[in-house]
């Protein structure tokens, strides 16, 4: 039987997934840069996605901090 995850555990899992996704997209940006495609629509869209993911990451980290403070 599995134990249900607490909200803090769910947030930690989401944060870990976001870190992985951000690293992946940064790799995509590096490949596009190596190919000289920094002025393409794909590069701009991917760069915008990374910025959105970073913003979401900060939001989740703040939520995790408040969850941990509430637990204490």
ZIBELJO-V893241 format. One line per field, one symbol per residue. ss: DSSP state (h for helix, s for strand, l for the rest). psi: psi as a letter, one per 40 degrees, with the letter a starting at -180 (. if undefined). A space follows every 50 residues. Layout:
BEGIN
ss->???
psi->???
END
This chain:
BEGIN
ss->llllllhhhhhhhhhhhhhhhhhhhhhhhhhhhhllllllhhhhhhhhhh hhhhhhhhhhhhhhhhhhhhhl
psi->iiiiiiddddddddddddddddddddddddddddeffeeidddddddddd ddddddddddddddddddddd.
END
